[in-house]
Every structure is written in C-alpha cells, then in structure tokens.
Amino acid sequence: MTRHMTLKLLTAAVVTAMSAQAFAFEPKGKVDCIAPADPGGGWDFTCRSVGKILSELDFVPGNVQTINMAGAGGGVAFAHTVSKRAGDEQLLVAASTATTTRLAQGQFPGMNQDQVEWIGALGADYGAIAVSKDSPYNTLSEVMDALKKDPKSVKFAGGSAAGGWDHLKVLIAAQAADVENLPKVSYLSYNNGGEAITQVVGGHVQAFTGDISEIQGFMESGDLKVLAVLSEERLPGKLAEVPTAREQGIDAVAPNWRGFYIPAGVSDDAEQYWTTTLDSVYESEEWKDVMTKSGLMPFHKSGADFDAFVKAQIQDIQTLSKDIGLIR
Amino acid sequence: MESLGFLMQGFGIALQPENLMFAVLGAFLGTLIGALPGLGPANGVAILIPLAFTLGLSPETSLILLTSVYAGAMYGGRISSILLNIPGDEPAMMTCLDGYPMAQKGKAAEAMAISAIASFIGSLIATIGLIVMAPWLASFALTFGPAEYFALFVLAFATLGGITGKNPVKTLMAAAIGLMIATVGIDGSTGTQRYTFDVLELFEGIDFIIAIVGLFAISELLFFIEQHAGEGKPMIAMNKMTLKLKDIVAILPTSFRGGVLGFISGVLPGAGASLGSFISYTLEKKILGKKGNFGEGDPRGVAAPEAGNNGAASGALVPMLTLGVPGSGTTAVLLAMLISLNITPGPLMFTQHGDIVWGVIAALLIGNVILLLMNIPMVGIFVKLLSVPPKYLLPVVTMVAFVGIYSISHSTFDLYFMVAFGVAGYFLRKLDIPLVPVILGMLLGPEMEKNLRHAMQLSDGDWTILIGSPLAVTLWCIAIAGLLLPVIVGPILRRRMSAAKAATDA
C-alpha cells in the first residue's frame, strides 16, 4: 500500500509540476491508436476508452482514431509499428502482458522489445486460480502441496495456448511454491476462458487459471471457489474476500497490465509528452470511472519505470519458458 | 417454467426498436437471398456477417439480424421452387415436386400462401421445441467432458454426408480439405506454429469468416461471370389468390407432422434441413398414399417439405447453442459469428449470456410472424425482385463482401485471401465437391483434435477414457449408425428421390 501511495503522490507531484510548464511537443491533428486485435477485445477497449479521455481532456486537439489491426496476437501491429511508423509521434499502440509473453518467447519473428518505446500502463487484471465449488481443495497451498507430491495430480484449464499467459500464471505460482518438475504440470488449453470454466464447473478438469475478471461472475453465482488472486495486495470492492497467494506464503504476482507503446525514433519531447499525458489520464476522475466499470485494478507505471518493468517481465517469462522447455 | 420468465426478458430485448428493425431487415433480406437460385441460407448469413461488423452492431443485435436472415432464407427458398422449378436452396428442392405443378395449373398464389403457412407452423413448432429442449440440454451439457465431446465430433463428421448427400467420397474429401486448412496457425496444446512459414498473418490461423465469404459469395460471382447469366430466367406469372379457410385447415395436420419431423432431423448434428424436408415429404406421401395426388400439385406436397425444412432450421440451433456443435452448414456459419463476438456457445452461455440466447429465441418467434406477414400479402414484391437480373444483384453482393471483410481487420491480406478462397470454391464446385463440409471441417476439426488431446492429458495417456462413460458409448453407437446407415439406406432413398423428381419433370 505504502509503495503504491508514494508512487501515486510522486506522479501527482510530477504531473502538477509538468502541467505548469509548456510542452516542447504537442500533437497536431489526428492521433491514431492501433488496437492489435478485432473490435471487442481488451486492446480495442484500451484504445477506445483512453482515446475518448484524451480528446475529452484536450490532450489531443481532435479525436483519437482507433485502428484495429488483428493478427499474430499483436505481431502484425508490432511489425507495422516497427517498419512503417518509425518516428510517428502521433501514434499509440495498445499492449498488454500478452504482448510481452509473445516477445519473450520469440513469437514475433525477427523482432524484439527494444524496437519500440514502452510508455506506460494504466491498470491491470490480476491472475487468479479457482476450483469448482465441490473441489476438495480450499487454499492455493493445498493445491501446491498436491503438485509437490505428484505434478499430475491437479490439472489446469485456461484460455490461452500452452506457454501463454494463463499457463505461465500456474507455473509462476508453482515455482514460487517450490514445486519441482514444472514441465510435468498439466495445462489444458481452451479457446477462451469461458470454455475452460465450463470444463472446471462440469468437474472434468480440477482447476481454472485465468484473470480475476473472467471469474468474478462465477464466484458470485457460487459455481467457482477462488483459491488465490496473484496480486500484491487484496483487491478492492467485492473481490476483497479473495486471499492473495502471498498471504498463503506463495510469493507469486501476475498482473495482466494494459498499456501502450509508441514507435521508436520519436523525439524525446514527444516521448516525454505521452508519458506525462498517460500519468494525467491515470489520475483523472474519468479514467477512475472507466476502471471501476470495466473491473480494471489499480496498476500504474510509466516512462523509464515502465520500460524497466516490461523488460524485467520479458526476462522472467523467458527464463521460465526455458525452464519448462517451451523455448530453447 | 423458468424458461418462460427468461423468454419474456428475451422479448424485452427483441422488441427494442433497433433490434426489431434489424429483425425485419434480416427477414426481408433473408427471404430475398433464399429466393435467388444458388444463394442458400449459409451464403446469405455469410454475406451479411461483414455487414453486422461494418455497422458495429452489438452482439445480440448482430445475432438477431443473422438468425432472421436464416429464418427468412428458409421461407424464401420456396419462391423460385414454385415459380421457376429451380430450388432457391437445397432444402427447397422437395418443394418443386408439387409447387411447380400447382403454379402450372394457375395456382401459384395459392402455393405461395400454403407454403408460407406451412413454413410458419413448422418453424413455430420447432422454436417451441427449442425453448423446451435447449435449457434442458444445456444443463445436461455440463456432463460433456473431453471424451464425450470427442465422440460427439466424430458423430458430427460421421453424419456429415447425411442421407441425401450425393457422393460420400467427395463429402469426405471436402471435410479433409477443411481439416487441413484448420491446422494452420498456433497449436494450442503445445504452443507451436504449424504451417505458418513465418508469415505473421497466418499465426492465428485462417479466419473462418474469410473462408466462408470467399467460398460462397466470391465463387458465386465467378459462376455468374462464367454463365453470362445476365438476364433472369422466364417464370410463371402470379395469379389472383382465391384461398379458402378450408384449404388452410386441410394442410394443418401435414404441417404439424412436417414440423416435428423437421425439428428432430435438425437437432441431429450434421443432418440438417434437406433431410427434414425430404423425410416429411416422403412420410406424408406414405401416410396419405392414394388419397393425395402427390407430384401433380397437391397442396399437402407443398406444405410438408416447407414445414420440414423450417422445422429443421430451428432444430439445428439446439446443438449449436447448447453444445457448440452446429447441426447444419448455416448454424456452422452462425457459430463462427458467435466465436468472433467472443461468446462461447455451450451450457454456460445460458447463464452468462442469457440475454443474448433468449433475445435470439424471442427474435425467432417474432421474425416468424413478420415473415408470415411478409410472405403472404407481400410475396409479389419478392417475385418482382426475383426478376431483377443478377447482373445488378451480384455486384452488390460482391461489394458488401469486400467492404465487410476489410472492415473486420483492415487488412488487404485478408482480401487477397478471400479471393483465393473464392477461386478455390469455384473449382471445388466445378468438381462437384460440396462446400459445407469444408466449413464444418474447418470449424469442427480443431475442436475434435483439442478434445482428443485433452482427454489423453486428463487420463495420462489411457485410451479407455474415450469409452469411459455411458454417454460417450451412446454417442459412439450413434456415430457408427450414422456412418453405416447412409451406405445401406442412402442409395434406396436417392433412387426414390430422383424418381419422384423425374416424374414431375416429365
């Protein structure tokens, strides 16, 4: 809590200091926001909701146009930004942990995280592990103890492909709990969280791994027991009753952050402008409103801080993926 | 009884002005598409999916639009069967048998009215069946684990050819092509890329919707160019209608039987509407025997297949909504649409997206009434539109396809891909290879693979899990029956079908 508060106060102070002085860069005309997926998904939402606030609060002169560029889990948009939009100062691209996961595992062939500028994150959805209401397991520690005895005793269903973020969440938790033989932990990949939950509720697979927002409805209806949320502290609102993994002695944190990168080759002034602008958006009442409505949890990093975070996350995922033999 | 409460909420959604408007629009476009020879319900829905994306419609509105198109196409198919002796779509084939002779006798308007009423009754019965059966099946569907799903997909493939399928080998080839296309992209179980050749656009696999629009809409255009079918074909003129209440009462028992039979054949995965209309026609002929003059313009011969194919249309929605397994080509297209809207069909859809499910079911009921109203007094308009030469219609269809596909992903790559699929579709049709199994293969293949691998993962490699539950064993038995029956019964049925057709043509 304290770390978060100091961070917030700091950014607030920076914002006030910055807003007093005029910027060397200000966007002129139309600003684009690329959502690297079809309309309706998380990235599309990030672009549209942030874009709306940017123009409402006059950070951009006109409107922010959301461009949907689906393909390769963000790879098509990444390639486009690197090769066709270098130096474009009027462009934001939505990103999330899915982007860093793919970068870490080399799934954007020939590209890496240093080819764009990571400017900030504006919220997160935290990983969670749940079981059906009739499950014998009541805490995450019990599940991990079972895995220590036999890594195949509990099988996990999730909405990402093998090696994707939902799979990694289980491994992050298992690793923190000192489970050996990680590659033997069974993960069943479904097309999306909903399908995976169906199988867990139906009693065919023992546990579900996904984001807390996917589970909330099933937690309230009583179909699922949420064993742990992979956040630093307990979440606000109705989710406060869900214990964190940390409380259970398993130091695993898995935020699926929502944020942006911009093309490389932009001026320092433009980069600074977008960084501080995202800080102001995060502090705004309008954005707090969006977060409450959409179930986004507090999570904010920007500038150099965010850049370091992204690179550390990629490093962690890479190590983990190597450990379990997903990549060489 | 709980269902009735949900249904009322569904009516609340379906009766919102915007949704009602799209239901009317869908019913109108559907009837038109169904009436045009060659463009069946699967094509109709495929062509209009991009429209729903372009307009940025909400999921429930998109689905209401598309199910209305679906229902409308089922009504529309009869128009050209009766007036031109060319079925507007495959399920309307049986309607030609008595519909065209009726029209020749100067009773075209009566045939239209009777078939519309029969369609209404068939659809109504099946929608009631859907309301009763779907929630029950949905709660039951939770017992489907990977092994049961795998058996169910095998069943769907086994019955794919259906009893009326022409050439089982070609059906099998088509399904195999679909399976091959589906292997492109990331493999969920291992995270490996398959057949992507480092082309970023292929990493997420090939989008069903691009394949569907290409295979159906673009190949249709190519056929049109080839045939130079610039002007329409001559058709029988409409007469003034003199339909009495007695005539309507006379077809009621036939329509009820047809609706029930249609519903049952629709629920079976893979069988679909053609089977529904075929079975109801043959059964009706059996029951009435010499009392009727089937093949020479008996009104009951028009009512039976129409009630059957409309019943099957709603019936096919049951497995699609509850299990995520399409019962026909068109529901496969609707399933692709649901998936791209991030909605997972299956048991939890009823609890998590109940508003959408019941909104769509209510829209089916409302759409049915709209269609009945549209198809009796306004049938003249469709007849007029049917005489609009395709040289004006097809370019519009093509434009909608291009704009729509581009608006989904803003990628020119997808457009090239769509055209490639169109060319492929053209050659496949030239070779008499049916297109619907290609789509079903694309859609069902990855699911079948995934469930087999999941079953193996859950049992730690023990194959007996596949026959580990009574449900799975039952499904395997039906699958085997589905595979063997067409081989035994198929030739007999087909011979009768062509004999009946030849008799009317003569």
Interface residues (C-beta under 8 A of the other chain):
Chain A: D38 P39 G40 G41 I67 N68 M69 A70 G71 A72 G73 G75 V76 A79 Q105 Q107 F108 P109 K152 K155 A161 A162 G163 G164 S186 L188 S189 Y190 N191 N192 G194 E195 I197 T198 Q199 V201 G202 G203 H204 V205 G217 S221 L326
Chain B: F53 G56 L142 T143 F144 G145 P146 I186 D187 G188 S189 T190 G191 Q193 D198 L200 E201 F203 E204 I339 S340 L341 N342 I343 T344 G346 P347 L348 T351 Q352 I408 S409 H410 S411 K450 H454 Q457 L458 D460
